[in-house]
Amino acid sequence: MGIEFARSLRSTIGIEWELALVDRESGDLVCLADEVLTALAARDGTPHPHITGELLLNTVELVSGVHHTVAGAVTDVAAQVDEVRAITDPRGVELICSGSHPFSQWFDQKVTDKARYHRLIDRTQWWGRNMMIWGIHVHVGIEDKAKVIPILNGLLGYLPHLQALSASSPFWAGVNTGYASNRALMFQQLPTAGLPWILHDWEAWERYVADMTATGVIEDATEVRWDIRPSPRWGTIEVRACDGVSTTEELGAIAAFIQCLVDWMSGRLDAGETVGSMQPWFVRENKWRAARYGLDAEIITDAAGAESLVTDDVRRLIGILSPVAERLGCLGELQSLNRIITGGASYQRQLRVAEAHGGSLPAVVKALTNELRTGLPA
């Protein structure tokens, strides 16, 4: 089964940003995505080219075009936020982005009326209905499909860094889970979601998709929902491991980290070097540690089993990647990772707000809406 890989310029970038719709007064999720998308459509009914729906009617997804710089992609989706607000503000609806909603319940949510979503829910039942999760997806262009699998395998070593920096789902259905990213462990319950299988080349990816299609697990490659996956339609690697983030500063910082890692690995392959990878059992352990402890996680950093605080390793990587970032025009965004480390990731900020307000989770939602409107405090 041959899978065509679209032509793509090296290290171009695209961002997908999932936003939740919440009631301005109560902070609870509202299922108004259909109404919002209808209002955003052209006069002839043509859907908006970049703002779409998702599994649940409490969500809209903003999709950037293809950009050469992180700043361009972030500016693109930020302008789409303004378009959505023109519809939602008069309706008393606010926008938030975090890996989970602090207190809404799954049984109150409505599924978007699309065949692929109904099939998913029919198969997955309770787990599928519980997918009250939001994330950011970052696409990076790969100019040669032979590079895709080596870079994907290499990126797995940096998944805990990305997961810890973006962690924003400490609460689930009104409960403090004790995890920085409960979303990471919830999402992997779906078939074909979670960590990718270790593959050795593009042909192995084609065989995997062929097997899964032949047995009816998926209909096409878009239903492979790995944390990091090839995206043949766009000619990219798509990083899907991150929780949703509520500010453009965090969005840009994490996107720059991903773009620089991919370009750095691509350059090593061009130089005839190999991209290092890690044993799958270390990768799995790192994912759990980052989900549990976030920026306080001590992670495994190489195949020999060396360990480091994830924050120390992020700082080390900023130094290594800074020349790449300067060439790609995202040095400022990459250095903003330091602000996440010093000021706290979203899960830490949410926990602080809850503590300051006697455990009030509507107060947490209010803080998330303010962050999306105004950014992080100076």
C-alpha positions in Angstrom: 0.0 0.0 0.0 1.8 3.1 -1.2 1.0 6.4 0.6 1.9 9.5 -1.3 3.7 12.2 0.8 2.8 15.7 -0.4 5.5 18.1 -1.5 6.4 20.4 1.4 9.1 23.0 2.0 11.5 22.1 4.8 10.6 23.4 8.2 7.5 25.4 7.1 5.0 25.4 10.0 1.3 25.2 10.6 -0.6 25.3 13.9 -4.0 23.9 14.9 -5.5 25.5 18.1 -8.5 23.9 19.7 -10.7 26.3 21.8 -13.6 25.5 24.1 -16.8 27.5 24.3 -17.9 28.4 27.8 -20.8 30.4 29.3 -19.6 33.8 30.5 -21.4 33.6 33.8 -21.1 30.0 34.9 -18.0 29.0 33.1 -19.6 25.7 32.1 -19.1 24.3 28.6 -21.8 25.2 26.0 -22.5 23.2 22.8 -22.8 26.1 20.3 -20.1 25.2 17.8 -22.6 24.6 15.0 -24.1 28.0 15.6 -20.7 29.7 15.6 -19.6 27.9 12.4 -22.8 28.8 10.6 -22.3 32.4 11.5 -18.7 32.3 10.2 -19.7 30.7 6.9 -19.8 32.7 3.7 -23.2 34.1 2.4 -23.5 31.1 0.0 -23.0 28.7 2.9 -19.4 27.9 2.2 -17.7 26.9 5.5 -14.9 29.1 6.8 -11.6 27.9 5.2 -9.7 27.7 8.5 -12.1 27.6 11.4 -13.7 24.1 11.9 -15.6 21.9 14.3 -14.3 19.0 16.3 -15.6 15.8 18.0 -17.8 17.7 20.5 -20.0 20.7 19.9 -18.3 22.6 22.7 -15.2 23.1 20.5 -14.0 25.1 17.5 -10.6 24.5 15.9 -8.5 27.2 14.4 -6.1 26.1 11.6 -3.4 28.3 10.3 -2.1 28.4 6.7 1.4 27.2 5.8 4.0 29.7 7.1 7.8 30.1 7.1 7.9 31.5 10.6 6.3 30.7 13.9 5.3 34.4 14.2 3.4 34.1 11.0 1.5 31.0 12.1 0.7 32.5 15.5 -0.5 35.8 14.0 -2.7 33.8 11.7 -4.6 31.9 14.4 -4.7 34.9 16.7 -6.6 36.8 14.0 -9.0 33.8 13.8 -9.7 34.1 17.5 -10.9 37.7 16.8 -13.2 36.3 14.1 -14.7 33.8 16.5 -15.1 36.5 19.2 -17.1 38.6 16.9 -19.7 35.8 17.0 -19.4 34.6 20.6 -19.1 37.8 22.5 -22.6 39.0 21.7 -23.9 35.6 22.7 -22.4 35.7 26.2 -19.9 33.0 25.3 -16.2 33.0 26.3 -13.2 31.1 24.9 -10.7 29.0 26.9 -7.9 26.7 26.0 -6.6 24.1 28.4 -6.1 20.3 28.2 -9.4 19.8 30.1 -12.3 21.8 31.4 -12.0 22.0 35.2 -15.5 20.9 36.1 -17.9 20.2 33.2 -19.3 16.7 32.8 -19.0 14.4 29.8 -22.7 13.4 29.8 -23.8 17.0 29.2 -21.8 17.3 25.9 -23.1 16.8 22.4 -21.3 15.0 19.6 -20.8 16.8 16.3 -23.1 15.2 13.6 -20.5 13.7 11.4 -20.2 10.1 10.4 -16.6 9.6 11.5 -17.4 11.0 14.9 -20.5 8.8 15.3 -18.4 5.8 14.3 -15.8 6.7 16.9 -18.3 7.1 19.7 -20.1 3.9 18.7 -16.9 1.9 18.9 -15.3 3.5 22.0 -18.4 4.2 24.1 -17.6 5.6 27.5 -14.0 6.4 26.7 -15.0 8.2 23.6 -17.7 10.2 25.3 -15.1 11.3 27.9 -12.9 13.0 25.3 -13.4 16.5 26.8 -9.9 17.4 25.8 -8.2 20.2 23.9 -4.8 20.5 22.4 -2.5 22.2 20.0 -1.1 20.4 17.0 2.0 21.6 15.2 2.9 20.6 11.7 6.5 21.0 10.4 7.3 20.5 6.7 9.6 17.7 5.7 11.0 17.9 2.2 11.9 14.2 1.9 9.7 11.4 3.1 12.8 9.3 3.9 13.4 11.7 6.8 9.9 11.4 8.3 10.3 8.2 10.4 13.9 8.9 11.7 12.8 12.3 12.8 9.5 11.0 14.3 11.5 8.4 16.3 13.9 11.1 17.4 11.2 13.4 18.6 9.9 10.8 21.0 12.9 11.6 23.2 11.6 15.1 23.6 7.9 14.3 24.1 8.2 14.7 27.9 9.6 18.2 27.5 6.7 19.3 25.3 4.1 17.6 27.5 5.5 19.2 30.7 5.7 22.7 29.2 2.1 22.5 27.8 0.5 20.6 30.7 -2.8 22.2 31.5 -5.3 19.5 32.6 -4.9 19.1 36.4 -8.7 19.0 36.9 -11.2 16.5 35.5 -14.9 16.7 36.0 -14.5 18.7 39.2 -11.7 16.6 40.6 -8.1 17.5 41.2 -6.4 14.5 39.6 -2.9 15.0 41.0 -1.6 15.0 37.4 -0.2 17.9 35.5 -1.7 16.5 32.3 -4.6 14.2 32.8 -5.4 14.7 29.1 -2.2 12.8 28.1 -3.4 9.6 29.8 -7.0 10.0 28.9 -6.5 10.5 25.2 -4.4 7.3 24.8 -7.4 5.2 25.7 -8.7 5.6 22.1 -7.7 3.0 19.5 -4.7 4.2 17.5 -4.0 7.0 20.0 -1.1 7.5 22.3 2.6 6.7 21.6 3.5 5.5 18.1 4.8 2.1 17.4 8.5 2.1 16.6 8.9 1.9 12.8 12.1 1.8 10.9 11.3 3.5 7.6 8.5 4.9 5.4 7.6 1.4 4.1 6.9 0.2 7.6 4.5 3.1 8.1 2.7 2.1 4.8 2.5 -1.5 6.0 1.0 -0.4 9.4 -1.7 1.7 7.7 -2.4 -1.1 5.3 -2.8 -3.6 8.1 -5.1 -1.3 10.1 -7.2 -0.5 7.1 -7.6 -4.1 6.0 -8.8 -5.1 9.5 -11.3 -2.2 9.7 -9.6 -0.4 12.6 -9.2 2.8 10.5 -10.6 4.0 7.2 -7.5 6.0 6.3 -4.3 7.4 7.8 -6.0 10.4 9.3 -7.5 8.1 11.9 -4.1 7.2 13.3 -4.2 9.5 16.3 -0.7 9.1 17.6 1.0 11.7 19.8 3.4 12.3 16.9 2.4 11.1 13.4 3.3 11.5 9.8 0.8 13.7 8.0 1.1 12.6 4.3 -1.6 14.9 3.0 0.3 18.0 4.0 3.9 16.6 3.8 4.6 17.2 7.5 5.3 15.6 10.8 2.4 16.5 13.2 3.1 16.8 16.9 -0.1 16.2 18.8 1.2 15.4 22.3 0.7 18.9 23.8 -2.2 20.0 26.0 -4.0 23.2 24.9 -2.4 26.5 25.9 -4.3 29.7 26.6 -1.9 32.3 25.4 -0.2 33.2 22.1 3.1 33.5 23.9 3.0 29.9 25.1 1.7 28.8 21.7 4.6 30.4 19.9 7.2 29.1 22.4 6.1 25.5 22.1 5.7 25.8 18.3 9.2 27.2 18.0 10.6 24.4 20.1 9.0 21.8 17.8 10.1 23.6 14.6 13.7 23.9 15.9 13.9 20.2 17.0 12.6 19.0 13.6 15.0 21.3 11.6 17.9 20.3 13.9 17.3 16.6 13.3 16.8 17.2 9.6 20.2 18.9 9.4 21.9 16.0 11.1 20.4 13.6 8.6 21.7 15.8 5.8 25.1 15.6 7.3 25.0 11.8 7.2 24.5 11.5 10.9 21.9 9.4 12.7 19.2 10.8 14.9 19.3 9.2 18.3 16.3 7.4 19.6 15.3 5.9 23.0 14.0 2.5 24.1 10.2 2.4 23.9 10.0 1.5 27.6 11.9 4.7 28.4 9.6 6.7 26.1 6.5 5.3 27.9 8.0 6.0 31.3 8.9 9.6 30.4 5.3 10.2 29.1 3.9 9.1 32.5 6.4 11.1 34.5 5.7 14.3 32.5 1.9 13.7 32.8 2.2 13.2 36.5 4.7 15.7 37.6 4.8 18.3 34.8 7.7 20.7 35.1 8.9 18.9 38.3 9.4 15.6 36.4 12.8 13.9 36.4 13.0 12.4 33.0 15.3 9.9 31.2 17.4 11.8 28.7 19.2 9.1 26.7 19.4 5.4 25.9 21.9 4.8 28.6 19.4 5.8 31.2 20.8 9.2 32.3 18.2 11.4 34.1 17.6 15.1 34.6 15.0 17.5 35.7 12.9 18.3 32.6 13.4 22.0 33.2 17.2 21.7 33.3 17.1 19.8 30.0 14.8 22.3 28.4 17.3 25.0 29.3 20.1 22.9 27.8 18.2 22.4 24.6 17.5 26.2 24.3 21.2 26.7 24.1 21.7 23.9 21.5 18.8 25.1 19.4 19.4 28.8 19.5 21.4 28.9 16.3 18.7 27.0 14.5 16.1 29.3 16.0 18.0 32.4 14.8 18.1 31.0 11.3 14.4 30.2 11.3 13.4 33.5 12.8 12.0 32.2 16.1 14.7 32.9 18.6 12.5 35.1 20.7 9.7 32.5 20.8 12.2 29.8 21.7 13.6 31.8 24.6 10.0 32.3 25.8 10.2 28.8 27.1 12.2 30.2 30.0 9.1 32.3 31.0 7.0 29.1 31.2 9.6 27.5 33.4 9.9 30.5 35.7 6.3 31.7 35.7 4.7 28.3 35.8 2.9 26.2 33.2 -0.8 26.4 32.9 -1.5 23.5 35.3 0.5 25.3 38.0 -1.3 28.6 37.4 -4.7 26.8 37.5 -3.8 25.1 40.8 -2.7 28.4 42.3 -6.0 30.1 41.3 -8.0 27.3 42.8 -6.1 27.5 46.0 -6.4 31.3 46.2 -10.2 31.1 45.7 -11.0 28.3 48.2 -11.0 25.6 45.6 -13.4 27.4 43.2 -13.1 25.9 39.8 -15.3 28.5 38.1 -12.6 30.9 39.2 -10.1 28.8 37.3 -12.2 29.0 34.2 -12.4 32.8 34.6 -8.6 33.0 34.9 -8.3 30.9 31.7 -10.7 33.2 29.8 -8.6 36.3 31.0 -5.4 34.7 29.8 -6.8 34.0 26.3 -8.0 37.6 26.1 -5.0 39.4 27.6 -2.1 37.0 27.8 0.2 36.3 30.7 0.6 39.1 33.3 3.8 41.1 32.9 
